[in-house]
Every structure is written in C-alpha cells, then in structure tokens.
C-alpha cells in the first residue's frame, strides 16, 4: 500500500485561545465572561454568569451553550436569553448537567454568532476534586506549555481507558511546536502492553503517521475495518475531526478498508463527533457514504434535537438525490426553512424561539438557492419557489456572496423559461454583488446577442441604468471598524453617506483613484461623506502613506475582518458607496486610466 501522509496538524477547537484568570472562587475569561463561583464548574450546580458587551452593536444578547458528553458520545445545546444589567453587562444562569465533560459558552446576537474572542470551552467536574471523563482534554488544550502535561497524567490516572488524551497531547505538542518524536515512540511502546482494541489500533495508526512510519498501515487499517465500531477517541471534540480528515484525505490510498471503517463508525456511533462531520453532503463525504446513509445519520440525530445544521443538509440531500420520491418531504422542509428564515427579520427573538443554536439558517442560507431551484423545476411551481428565493434574497444583508447566489439561481430559472429580460435583471444583480470572477457576468455575456447587443459591457451598462444596484443593506450586526488608535466606529448605524475603499499601497489604479477623489474633496466635505480605507497591509506602513493625512482618515486595524464581512476578494481597487441608511448603492471594481466622473457618482449618495 502507498504511504498515508499525515495531513491533519491542528486540534479541532471549540472556543478561543485566551488568557483565563481566577479570582477567589470566580472565573474571568479575558475580561469578557465572568462566572460567579465558577473557578470549577461542578455537575448539578447552577451558575450565574455575565458577558461584557462594550463595543458591540446589538441591543439584545444571548449565550449559546453546548455541553459535550464525551463518555457517552453526544452533545446538547441550549440558548439562554441574557438579562441586561447595565449599558455593558448582560446576565444569564446555567445549570451543569450530570456526566457532561465540558461546556462551551458563546455570546450571540439575534442575527450572528460573535466567534472569537466571545467563545470559550471549559472543563466540568464531578465534584471539587474529580474532573469528569474527558475534562482533562479541555484543561490540557487551554493550558500553557509549562503546565499541560499534568492534565495528561491526571486523565491517565483518573480514566486509564480514555486513550483520546494521548492524541490530544500529540496534537497539542505539534500545534505548539514542541512535538518530540521519541515521546510518541515511548507512548506507542507503552500501548503495546495494553489489551489490543480498536482504540489502540487507532492510536497506532495516528502515532505511526506522525512518525512517518507507514510499515504497519495496511495491517492496521484491515484490522480496524473488521473490528472498529465505536470509540471514545471519536467522541473527543479536539481530535475527532483530525482523525476524520486523515481517513478522508487518504481515502484513495486504501478505499476498501477506509470506506468500511467510516461506514461502521457512522452505523454504530452515529452521535459521535466523528459522525457529525460526515453529515455535510459535500463531494468528499458523498463519495465515501451513499446519500441514503447520510440521510439516515441526519434523521438519527434529529430524533434527539432539531438543528438547522441538520435540516439544511437534509433539504439538499432530498432535492439533489431523492426527487421525485422525496417530493412531499422536500416541499415540507422548503416551506419550513423559508418561513423560519423570514421570521428572523420579523422578531428578534426568533433565533431564540426556534433554537437555531449556531445561526446556521442565517449564516448558511447560501446553501439553499440551488435546492429551491431544483424544486421549482421538478414541481413546475415557479411562482412559489421563485417568490421564496426573491424574498429570502432581499432579506440577506451583508452576506453578499449568499445574496448573489440566490440572484444567480433565480436568473437561471428565468433563463430556462426563456424569460430573458428577468434573467438579465437577476444575472446583473448577482454580478453587481460579486463583480470579480462573476458567474452572473458570464451568463450576461451569453445573453448579450440574444438581447440584441454586440458588446456585453454596453448591455450591462444599460441594465444598470434600468434596474440600479440590488437593494442591499449592511445589517446591525456588521462588525465595527477598529482603528489602530484603539477607537471603534459602528459603520452600519453611522447615519451619513459612506465610501469603503479596498486598496493596497502598490496598486497604481488605486493611487489614481485617490488622486481623483482628492480633487472633489470639497464635495465629499459638503455631503459629509465618511471615508473608510481598507488595506490588510502592515498598519505601521499604512500610517506613513499620504492618503490618511490628506483625507483626514484613520488607519483601520481589522481590515481582514471588514473585507470578509463584505465578501470582498483580494482584487483592488474595489469601491463601495453606501447611503446614509447603509444601503449599498454602487460597487465599483477596477479604475479606468481615464478616471471617473466622481461628481456624478457622489451625486447618488
């Protein structure tokens, strides 16, 4: 057998890496999360906790709580609506269930998870002195390199049958660049003394791969294919994903055995962290698992808890693999996903009420347009499903790539029906939102001769005049601008016209655009247009560039975050114009050597 390369090198992490502080018996995470008497979270106890929200835009906050039960191989999610204490702090209460190994606290808003640094995973104890099975994995992960080993030995002492702690340690050491091959060899020698089991075989496979010793791989994989069913290693939140990627990335090298191993794990351990990652109906997963097995796995997990991380993949599988047999089930799910999504914008508490724990329905809405399009073609009910797609697209705010995908698929439906004017409109909308490497532009190019044009750019210009920029508002949960001087600015709720300029200092067209913009600075001042210059370059370098002093603009520290929020790629210049209500009214890509009529452009603001 050919060598299986070690492709995964990172721990699968819930939470962020931050400094944790304990004061008396209280817990303080990065001065953001405070848990009263929470130095140790003990099963059966209720805890009062506080999130610090200064600098965040939302007026309503929740805490998404996820408990991991490593011994039994499942997780449980909750959403807690937080009570406002003052202008900064919000309070909640949580009770720690029996048998939970760890808990993730995350601060969320009605329309968005806030991610790092507003997320942390903490260990859970049975009592003051006894960590739950697997809790030391979390303690090891959040420890510094001077203290992590004590948690490895602590887990080995309390729970000698929890072999996952070996892999947590090895991966931690690789991530921290303190990996020692001889240490792994010593562990593998120790494990030879243990009774052989699928767990031991799995550790041998990973350990030998780390050591680049592939001599036993064929034998180990064959053994695991025959015997591996469930394993506590596969329930561990830090390593299950890494093991899964090892199998998937090397699937071609031993297809028969790896396919059998994965099918057995999914069948006998459907609630494991490993199996959770097999739910997505992407090309790699479908290549290994038949869609019928993925659908079975989703339905199995839905028995215990409704989750949009499950419902969205289920909708895609039903529409792409099982129509027309699944038509009624797909229609029911299509209606539910549409209704629940629209309700996000009707009631701020809908996220809480429908228990969309990780905002999957909102953040992953871009997975749905192709499924709605397929349903429209199969049912011939174009008015209904085009109506769904249009209404959803109009509601999407700063997730511009998802909005563009909806408009693109709407255009494809109209194109297939030979309703070319409507097809042109929605392909143009898609192109406007994602102007670089635009799928919409490619379709407009095909339509150009059919619409009586010889020049696609003239065609696009005429459509632009006819329809304008698609109605797109950046939402209240758009990230704040963070300046290098430590101040922040809420771009979404800044009630003045705005220009967001993506550039870099080596871009010649960018410099021409800035010089032309400088010529109309009096117009910028008169219209009180706020400028934001976004470059991911070193901020010390940017401070010295002439544009900041010339326009009276401050250097932005979180350029990458803002670029990602707008869905902008690395091409420059890109210039977005937003009106005082934060609707995007134009998105300009590139800059002509002849310049632009800035008076006309700014007149739209």
C-alpha positions as CSV (number, residue, x, y, z in Angstrom):
1,X,0.0,0.0,0.0
2,X,1.2,3.5,-0.7
3,X,2.1,5.8,2.2
4,X,-0.7,7.5,4.0
5,X,0.5,11.1,4.5
6,X,-0.2,12.9,7.8
7,X,-2.4,15.7,6.5
8,X,-4.0,17.0,9.7
9,X,-2.0,19.1,12.0
10,X,-4.5,21.1,14.1
11,X,-6.7,20.4,17.1
12,X,-10.4,20.7,16.4
13,X,-11.3,23.5,18.7
14,X,-14.5,24.8,20.3
15,X,-13.7,28.2,21.8
16,X,-10.8,30.7,21.6
17,X,-7.3,30.7,22.9
18,X,-7.2,33.4,25.6
19,X,-5.8,34.2,29.0
20,X,-8.1,32.9,31.8
21,X,-8.0,34.4,35.3
22,X,-9.5,33.1,38.5
23,X,-10.1,35.5,41.4
24,X,-11.1,33.8,44.7
25,X,-13.7,31.3,43.5
26,X,-14.8,33.3,40.5
27,X,-13.8,32.8,36.9
28,X,-12.8,35.6,34.4
29,X,-12.2,34.9,30.8
30,X,-10.3,37.7,29.0
31,X,-12.4,40.3,30.9
32,X,-15.3,39.3,28.7
33,X,-17.0,36.4,30.5
34,X,-17.4,36.3,34.3
35,X,-18.8,33.2,36.1
36,X,-19.7,33.7,39.8
37,X,-18.2,30.9,41.9
38,X,-17.1,29.3,38.5
39,X,-13.5,28.5,39.2
40,X,-14.6,24.9,38.8
41,X,-17.9,24.1,37.1
42,X,-19.5,21.2,39.0
43,X,-22.3,18.9,37.8
44,X,-25.7,19.7,39.4
45,X,-24.8,23.3,40.3
46,X,-26.3,26.4,38.8
47,X,-24.0,29.3,37.9
48,X,-24.7,33.0,37.4
49,X,-22.6,34.4,34.5
50,X,-22.0,37.8,32.9
51,X,-20.9,38.8,29.4
52,X,-19.3,42.2,28.9
53,X,-20.6,43.7,25.6
54,X,-18.9,47.1,25.3
55,X,-18.1,48.0,21.7
56,X,-20.8,45.6,20.3
57,X,-23.7,46.9,18.2
58,X,-26.6,44.7,19.3
59,X,-29.2,45.7,21.8
60,X,-30.2,42.0,22.5
61,X,-27.8,39.3,23.5
62,X,-27.9,35.5,24.2
63,X,-25.5,32.9,25.2
64,X,-25.3,29.7,23.2
65,X,-24.3,26.8,25.5
66,X,-23.1,23.5,24.2
67,X,-22.4,20.6,26.6
68,X,-20.2,17.7,25.5
69,X,-20.8,14.3,27.0
70,X,-17.6,12.6,25.9
71,X,-18.1,9.2,27.7
72,X,-21.5,8.6,26.1
73,X,-20.7,10.4,22.8
74,X,-23.2,13.1,22.3
75,X,-23.7,16.9,22.8
76,X,-26.6,19.0,23.9
77,X,-27.2,22.7,23.1
78,X,-29.1,25.4,24.8
79,X,-29.8,29.1,24.1
80,X,-30.1,31.4,27.1
81,X,-31.6,34.8,26.7
82,X,-29.5,37.3,28.7
83,X,-30.8,39.9,31.0
84,X,-29.4,43.5,30.6
85,X,-27.8,44.6,33.8
86,X,-26.4,48.0,32.6
87,X,-25.0,49.5,29.4
88,X,-22.2,47.0,29.3
89,X,-23.1,43.7,31.2
90,X,-25.7,41.1,30.4
91,X,-26.5,38.2,32.8
92,X,-27.6,34.6,32.5
93,X,-27.9,31.4,34.5
94,X,-26.9,27.9,33.5
95,X,-27.2,24.5,35.3
96,X,-24.4,21.9,34.7
97,X,-25.9,18.5,33.8
98,X,-24.6,15.2,35.1
99,X,-22.0,13.4,33.0
100,X,-21.0,16.5,30.9
101,X,-17.3,16.7,30.2
102,X,-17.1,20.2,29.0
103,X,-19.2,23.3,28.2
104,X,-18.8,25.9,25.5
105,X,-20.1,29.4,26.3
106,X,-20.6,31.7,23.3
107,X,-22.0,35.2,23.1
108,X,-24.5,35.7,20.3
109,X,-26.9,38.2,18.9
110,X,-30.3,37.8,17.0
111,X,-28.5,37.5,13.6
112,X,-25.0,36.5,14.3
113,X,-22.5,34.4,16.3
114,X,-19.7,36.6,17.5
115,X,-17.0,33.9,17.5
116,X,-13.6,34.7,18.9
117,X,-13.0,36.2,21.4
118,X,-16.6,35.7,22.6
119,X,-16.4,31.9,22.9
120,X,-14.7,29.6,25.4
121,X,-14.8,25.9,26.3
122,X,-14.4,25.0,29.9
123,X,-13.9,21.7,31.8
124,X,-16.6,20.2,34.0
125,X,-16.1,18.4,37.4
126,X,-18.0,15.7,39.2
127,X,-17.0,17.3,42.5
128,X,-14.3,19.7,43.8
129,X,-11.6,17.1,43.2
130,X,-12.7,14.9,40.3
131,X,-12.8,16.0,36.7
132,X,-15.4,14.3,34.5
133,X,-14.2,11.7,31.9
134,X,-12.5,13.8,29.2
135,X,-12.4,17.1,31.1
136,X,-8.7,17.0,31.1
137,X,-8.6,17.3,27.3
138,X,-10.0,20.8,27.7
139,X,-7.7,21.6,30.6
140,X,-4.8,20.4,28.5
141,X,-5.8,22.4,25.5
142,X,-6.2,25.7,27.3
143,X,-3.0,25.2,29.4
144,X,0.3,26.8,28.7
145,X,3.3,24.7,27.6
146,X,4.7,24.7,31.2
147,X,1.6,23.0,32.7
148,X,-0.2,21.0,30.1
149,X,1.5,17.7,31.0
150,X,-0.1,17.5,34.4
151,X,-3.5,17.2,32.7
152,X,-2.3,14.4,30.5
153,X,-1.2,12.4,33.6
154,X,-4.3,13.4,35.5
155,X,-6.5,11.9,32.9
156,X,-4.4,8.7,32.7
157,X,-4.7,8.4,36.5
158,X,-8.5,9.0,36.7
159,X,-9.6,7.3,33.5
160,X,-6.9,4.9,32.2
161,X,-9.4,3.7,29.5
162,X,-9.6,7.2,27.9
163,X,-6.9,6.8,25.2
164,X,-8.0,10.0,23.4
165,X,-5.8,12.0,25.8
166,X,-2.7,10.6,24.0
167,X,-3.9,12.1,20.8
168,X,-4.9,15.4,22.4
169,X,-1.4,15.7,23.8
170,X,0.3,14.8,20.5
171,X,-1.7,17.3,18.5
172,X,-1.2,20.0,21.2
173,X,2.5,19.5,21.0
174,X,2.5,19.7,17.2
175,X,0.4,22.9,17.3
176,X,2.7,24.5,19.9
177,X,5.8,23.3,18.0
178,X,7.1,21.2,21.0
179,X,6.5,17.8,19.4
180,X,9.1,15.2,20.2
181,X,9.1,12.0,18.1
182,X,10.7,9.9,20.8
183,X,7.9,10.8,23.2
184,X,5.4,9.3,20.8
185,X,7.5,6.2,20.2
186,X,7.6,5.7,24.0
187,X,3.8,6.0,24.2
188,X,3.4,3.5,21.4
189,X,5.6,1.1,23.2
190,X,3.5,1.6,26.4
191,X,0.4,0.9,24.5
192,X,1.7,-2.4,23.3
193,X,1.3,-3.6,26.8
194,X,-2.4,-2.8,26.8
195,X,-5.0,-5.2,25.5
196,X,-5.3,-4.8,21.8
197,X,-8.5,-3.0,20.8
198,X,-9.8,-0.7,18.0
199,X,-8.8,2.3,20.2
200,X,-5.2,1.1,20.4
201,X,-5.2,0.4,16.7
202,X,-6.4,3.9,16.0
203,X,-3.6,5.4,18.2
204,X,-1.1,3.3,16.4
205,X,-2.3,4.5,13.0
206,X,-2.1,8.2,14.0
207,X,1.1,7.9,16.0
208,X,2.9,6.0,13.3
209,X,1.7,8.5,10.8
210,X,3.2,11.3,12.9
211,X,6.4,9.4,13.0
212,X,6.2,8.9,9.2
213,X,6.4,5.1,9.8
214,X,3.9,3.5,7.3
215,X,5.1,-0.1,7.6
216,X,2.1,-1.3,9.6
217,X,-0.6,0.8,8.0
218,X,-2.1,-1.9,5.7
219,X,-2.4,-4.3,8.6
220,X,-3.8,-1.7,11.0
221,X,-6.5,-0.5,8.5
222,X,-7.5,-4.0,7.7
223,X,-7.9,-4.8,11.4
224,X,-9.9,-1.6,12.0
225,X,-12.2,-2.3,9.1
226,X,-13.1,-5.7,10.7
227,X,-13.3,-4.6,14.4
228,X,-13.7,-0.8,14.8
229,X,-17.3,0.2,15.6
230,X,-17.3,2.9,18.3
231,X,-14.5,4.5,20.2
232,X,-14.3,7.2,22.9
233,X,-11.5,8.7,20.8
234,X,-14.1,9.5,18.2
235,X,-16.2,11.3,20.8
236,X,-13.4,13.7,21.7
237,X,-14.2,17.2,20.4
238,X,-10.5,18.1,19.9
239,X,-9.4,15.1,17.8
240,X,-12.4,13.5,16.1
241,X,-12.2,16.0,13.2
242,X,-8.5,15.4,12.8
243,X,-9.0,11.6,12.6
244,X,-11.8,12.1,10.2
245,X,-9.7,14.2,7.9
246,X,-6.9,11.6,8.0
247,X,-9.3,9.0,6.6
248,X,-11.0,11.3,4.1
249,X,-7.8,12.8,2.7
250,X,-6.3,9.4,2.2
251,X,-9.4,7.6,1.0
252,X,-7.9,6.8,-2.4
253,X,-5.0,5.0,-0.9
254,X,-7.0,2.3,0.7
255,X,-10.6,2.8,-0.4
256,X,-12.0,-0.6,0.6
257,X,-10.8,-0.5,4.2
258,X,-11.3,3.2,4.9
259,X,-14.8,3.1,3.4
260,X,-15.7,0.2,5.7
261,X,-14.2,1.9,8.8
262,X,-16.2,5.1,8.2
263,X,-19.4,3.2,7.5
264,X,-19.0,1.2,10.7
265,X,-18.4,4.3,12.8
266,X,-21.4,6.1,11.4
267,X,-23.6,3.0,11.9
268,X,-22.5,2.1,15.4
269,X,-21.6,5.6,16.7
270,X,-24.0,8.0,15.0
271,X,-23.9,10.6,17.7
272,X,-20.1,10.8,17.9
273,X,-18.1,14.0,16.9
274,X,-16.6,12.0,14.1
275,X,-20.0,11.1,12.6
276,X,-21.2,14.7,13.0
277,X,-18.6,15.8,10.4
278,X,-19.9,13.2,7.9
279,X,-23.3,14.9,7.7
280,X,-22.5,17.6,5.1
281,X,-23.5,16.3,1.6
282,X,-20.3,17.6,0.0
283,X,-18.4,15.8,-2.7
284,X,-15.9,14.1,-0.4
285,X,-18.5,12.8,2.0
286,X,-20.9,11.6,-0.7
287,X,-18.0,9.8,-2.4
288,X,-17.5,7.8,0.8
289,X,-21.0,7.5,2.1
290,X,-24.1,6.9,0.0
291,X,-26.6,9.8,0.3
292,X,-29.0,7.3,1.9
293,X,-26.6,6.7,4.8
294,X,-26.0,10.4,5.3
295,X,-29.8,10.9,5.3
296,X,-30.2,8.1,7.9
297,X,-27.5,9.7,10.0
298,X,-29.2,13.1,9.9
299,X,-32.6,11.6,10.8
300,X,-31.0,9.7,13.6
301,X,-29.6,12.9,15.1
302,X,-32.8,14.7,14.6
303,X,-34.5,12.2,16.9
304,X,-32.8,13.9,19.9
305,X,-32.6,17.5,18.8
306,X,-33.8,19.7,16.0
307,X,-30.9,21.6,14.5
308,X,-30.6,23.7,11.3
309,X,-27.1,22.3,10.9
310,X,-29.0,19.1,10.1
311,X,-32.1,20.4,8.4
312,X,-30.2,22.4,5.7
313,X,-28.1,19.4,4.6
314,X,-31.2,17.2,4.7
315,X,-33.1,19.6,2.4
316,X,-30.1,19.5,0.0
317,X,-29.9,15.7,0.0
318,X,-33.7,15.3,-0.5
319,X,-33.7,17.7,-3.5
320,X,-30.5,16.5,-5.2
321,X,-30.5,12.8,-4.7
322,X,-34.1,11.5,-4.0
323,X,-36.5,13.5,-6.1
324,X,-39.2,12.7,-7.1
325,X,-39.6,10.1,-4.4
326,X,-38.8,12.7,-1.7
327,X,-41.0,15.4,-3.1
328,X,-43.5,15.8,-0.3
329,X,-40.8,15.7,2.4
330,X,-38.7,18.2,0.4
331,X,-41.7,20.6,0.0
332,X,-42.5,20.5,3.7
333,X,-38.9,21.3,4.6
334,X,-38.7,24.0,1.9
335,X,-41.7,25.7,3.5
336,X,-40.3,25.4,7.0
337,X,-36.8,26.8,6.1
338,X,-38.4,29.7,4.1
339,X,-40.8,30.6,7.0
340,X,-38.2,30.3,9.7
341,X,-35.7,32.4,7.8
342,X,-38.1,35.2,7.0
343,X,-39.2,35.2,10.7
344,X,-35.6,36.1,11.6
345,X,-36.4,39.6,10.5
346,X,-39.9,39.8,12.0
347,X,-39.0,39.0,15.6
348,X,-35.5,39.4,17.1
349,X,-36.3,36.6,19.5
350,X,-37.0,34.1,16.7
351,X,-33.3,32.8,16.8
352,X,-34.1,32.0,20.5
353,X,-37.5,30.6,19.8
354,X,-36.6,28.2,17.0
355,X,-33.4,27.2,18.8
356,X,-31.1,27.8,15.9
357,X,-28.1,27.3,18.1
358,X,-25.3,28.4,15.8
359,X,-27.3,30.7,13.4
360,X,-27.0,28.0,10.8
361,X,-30.2,29.0,9.0
362,X,-29.0,32.6,8.8
363,X,-25.3,32.2,8.1
364,X,-25.6,29.2,5.8
365,X,-28.5,30.4,3.8
366,X,-26.3,30.4,0.7
367,X,-26.7,26.6,0.6
368,X,-30.3,26.8,-0.2
369,X,-30.8,28.5,-3.6
370,X,-29.8,25.5,-5.8
371,X,-32.2,23.3,-3.8
372,X,-35.1,25.7,-4.3
373,X,-34.2,26.0,-8.0
374,X,-34.3,22.2,-8.3
375,X,-37.6,22.1,-6.5
376,X,-39.0,24.7,-8.9
377,X,-38.0,22.7,-11.9
378,X,-39.5,19.4,-10.6
379,X,-42.8,20.8,-9.3
380,X,-43.2,23.4,-12.1
381,X,-44.5,25.7,-9.4
382,X,-42.2,28.5,-10.5
383,X,-44.1,31.4,-8.9
384,X,-44.0,29.8,-5.4
385,X,-40.3,28.9,-5.4
386,X,-39.1,32.0,-7.3
387,X,-41.1,34.0,-4.8
388,X,-39.3,32.2,-1.9
389,X,-35.9,32.9,-3.4
390,X,-36.6,36.5,-4.1
391,X,-37.9,37.3,-0.7
392,X,-35.0,35.5,1.0
393,X,-32.5,37.3,-1.2
394,X,-34.0,40.7,-0.4
395,X,-33.6,39.9,3.4
396,X,-29.9,38.9,3.2
397,X,-27.8,41.9,4.2
398,X,-24.0,41.9,4.3
399,X,-23.6,38.2,3.4
400,X,-23.3,39.4,-0.2
401,X,-22.0,36.1,-1.7
402,X,-25.1,34.3,-0.5
403,X,-27.3,37.0,-1.8
404,X,-25.5,36.8,-5.2
405,X,-26.0,33.0,-5.3
406,X,-29.8,33.5,-4.9
407,X,-30.0,36.0,-7.6
408,X,-27.8,33.9,-9.9
409,X,-30.1,30.8,-9.5
410,X,-33.2,33.0,-10.0
411,X,-31.6,34.1,-13.2
412,X,-31.0,30.5,-14.3
413,X,-34.7,29.7,-13.7
414,X,-35.9,32.6,-15.8
415,X,-33.2,31.8,-18.5
416,X,-34.5,28.2,-18.7
417,X,-38.0,29.6,-19.2
418,X,-36.8,31.9,-21.9
419,X,-37.9,35.0,-19.9
420,X,-34.7,36.8,-20.9
421,X,-35.4,40.2,-19.5
422,X,-35.9,38.8,-16.0
423,X,-32.9,36.6,-16.4
424,X,-30.8,39.6,-17.4
425,X,-32.0,41.5,-14.4
426,X,-31.1,38.8,-11.8
427,X,-27.8,37.9,-13.5
428,X,-27.0,41.6,-13.3
429,X,-27.9,41.7,-9.6
430,X,-25.7,38.7,-9.0
431,X,-22.8,40.3,-10.9
432,X,-23.3,43.6,-9.0
433,X,-22.8,41.9,-5.7
434,X,-19.9,39.7,-6.8
435,X,-18.3,41.7,-9.6
436,X,-14.9,39.9,-9.5
437,X,-14.9,36.5,-11.3
438,X,-18.6,36.9,-11.7
439,X,-20.8,33.9,-12.6
440,X,-23.5,36.5,-13.4
441,X,-21.3,38.3,-15.9
442,X,-20.6,35.0,-17.7
443,X,-24.3,34.5,-18.1
444,X,-24.8,38.1,-19.2
445,X,-22.2,37.5,-21.9
446,X,-24.2,34.6,-23.2
447,X,-27.4,36.6,-23.3
448,X,-25.8,39.6,-25.0
449,X,-26.6,38.6,-28.6
450,X,-30.0,37.3,-27.6
451,X,-30.9,40.7,-26.2
452,X,-29.7,42.5,-29.4
453,X,-26.3,43.7,-28.2
454,X,-22.9,43.1,-29.6
455,X,-21.0,44.5,-26.6
456,X,-21.6,42.9,-23.2
457,X,-20.4,45.9,-21.3
458,X,-22.9,48.2,-23.1
459,X,-25.5,45.6,-22.3
460,X,-24.6,45.6,-18.6
461,X,-24.5,49.4,-18.5
462,X,-28.0,49.6,-19.9
463,X,-29.3,47.0,-17.4
464,X,-27.6,49.0,-14.6
465,X,-29.5,52.2,-15.7
466,X,-32.7,50.3,-15.8
467,X,-32.6,48.4,-12.5
468,X,-29.9,50.0,-10.4
469,X,-28.0,48.3,-7.6
470,X,-29.9,45.5,-5.9
471,X,-31.4,46.6,-2.6
472,X,-28.7,45.6,-0.1
473,X,-28.3,46.9,3.5
474,X,-25.4,46.1,5.8
475,X,-27.0,44.8,9.0
476,X,-26.9,46.0,12.6
477,X,-24.5,43.0,13.3
478,X,-21.9,44.2,10.8
479,X,-18.6,44.3,12.6
480,X,-17.4,47.6,14.0
481,X,-14.5,49.4,12.4
482,X,-11.5,49.1,14.8
483,X,-8.8,51.8,14.4
484,X,-5.2,51.5,15.3
485,X,-5.6,54.2,18.0
486,X,-8.0,51.8,19.9
487,X,-11.2,53.6,19.0
488,X,-14.1,51.9,17.2
489,X,-16.9,53.0,14.9
490,X,-20.2,51.5,14.0
491,X,-20.3,51.7,10.2
492,X,-23.8,50.2,9.9
493,X,-25.5,52.8,12.1
494,X,-23.4,55.8,11.1
495,X,-26.2,58.0,9.6
496,X,-24.0,59.6,6.9
497,X,-23.1,58.6,3.3
498,X,-20.0,56.3,3.2
499,X,-17.3,55.2,0.8
500,X,-15.5,52.0,1.6
501,X,-12.3,51.8,-0.5
502,X,-10.4,48.4,-0.7
503,X,-6.8,49.1,-1.8
504,X,-3.1,48.4,-1.3
505,X,-0.2,50.7,-1.5
506,X,1.4,49.1,-4.5
507,X,-1.8,49.4,-6.6
508,X,-1.3,52.0,-9.3
509,X,-5.0,52.3,-10.2
510,X,-5.8,52.8,-6.5
511,X,-3.4,55.7,-6.3
512,X,-5.0,57.3,-9.4
513,X,-8.4,56.9,-7.8
514,X,-7.3,58.5,-4.6
515,X,-5.8,61.5,-6.5
516,X,-9.0,61.9,-8.5
517,X,-11.0,61.7,-5.3
518,X,-8.8,64.3,-3.7
519,X,-9.9,66.7,-6.5
520,X,-13.5,66.5,-5.3
521,X,-12.7,66.7,-1.5
522,X,-14.8,69.8,-1.1
523,X,-17.8,67.8,-2.4
524,X,-17.0,65.0,0.0
525,X,-16.9,67.5,2.8
526,X,-20.1,69.3,1.8
527,X,-22.1,66.0,1.6
528,X,-20.4,64.8,4.9
529,X,-19.3,61.6,3.2
530,X,-17.4,59.3,5.6
531,X,-14.4,57.5,4.1
532,X,-13.0,54.1,5.2
533,X,-9.8,52.9,3.6
534,X,-9.3,49.1,3.9
535,X,-5.9,47.5,3.3
536,X,-4.6,44.3,5.0
537,X,-1.0,45.6,4.9
538,X,1.1,46.4,8.0
539,X,-0.6,49.2,9.9
540,X,2.7,51.0,10.7
541,X,3.4,51.1,6.9
542,X,-0.1,52.5,6.2
543,X,0.3,55.3,8.8
544,X,3.0,56.8,6.6
545,X,1.1,56.8,3.4
546,X,-0.2,60.1,2.2
547,X,-3.9,59.3,1.8
548,X,-4.6,59.2,5.6
549,X,-3.3,62.7,6.3
550,X,-4.7,64.1,3.1
551,X,-8.2,62.9,3.7
552,X,-8.2,63.1,7.5
553,X,-8.8,59.3,7.7
554,X,-7.6,56.9,10.5
555,X,-5.8,53.6,9.8
556,X,-8.1,50.6,10.3
557,X,-6.8,47.7,12.4
558,X,-9.3,44.9,11.5
559,X,-9.1,45.3,7.7
560,X,-9.3,41.5,7.1
561,X,-12.5,41.2,9.1
562,X,-14.2,44.0,7.2
563,X,-13.1,42.6,3.9
564,X,-14.5,39.3,4.8
565,X,-17.8,40.8,6.0
566,X,-18.3,42.5,2.6
567,X,-17.3,39.3,0.8
568,X,-14.5,41.2,-1.0
569,X,-11.6,39.2,-2.5
570,X,-8.0,40.4,-2.9
571,X,-8.5,42.3,-6.2
572,X,-8.1,46.1,-5.9
573,X,-9.3,48.7,-6.2
574,X,-12.9,48.0,-5.1
575,X,-15.0,51.0,-4.1
576,X,-18.4,50.6,-2.3
577,X,-20.7,53.5,-2.0
578,X,-23.3,53.4,0.8
579,X,-26.0,55.9,1.5
580,X,-26.9,57.4,4.9
581,X,-29.2,54.4,5.7
582,X,-26.3,52.0,4.9
583,X,-27.7,50.6,1.7
584,X,-25.1,49.8,-0.9
585,X,-25.8,52.0,-4.0
586,X,-22.8,51.1,-6.1
587,X,-19.8,48.7,-6.2
588,X,-17.0,49.8,-8.5
589,X,-14.2,47.3,-9.4
590,X,-11.1,48.5,-11.1
591,X,-10.3,52.0,-12.1
592,X,-10.1,53.3,-15.7
593,X,-7.0,55.2,-16.8
594,X,-9.4,57.9,-18.0
595,X,-10.7,58.2,-14.4
596,X,-14.3,58.5,-13.4
597,X,-17.0,61.2,-13.1
598,X,-16.9,61.5,-9.3
599,X,-19.4,64.3,-9.3
600,X,-22.0,62.1,-10.9
601,X,-21.0,59.1,-8.7
602,X,-21.2,61.0,-5.5
603,X,-24.4,62.6,-6.6
604,X,-26.1,59.2,-5.9
605,X,-25.2,59.4,-2.2
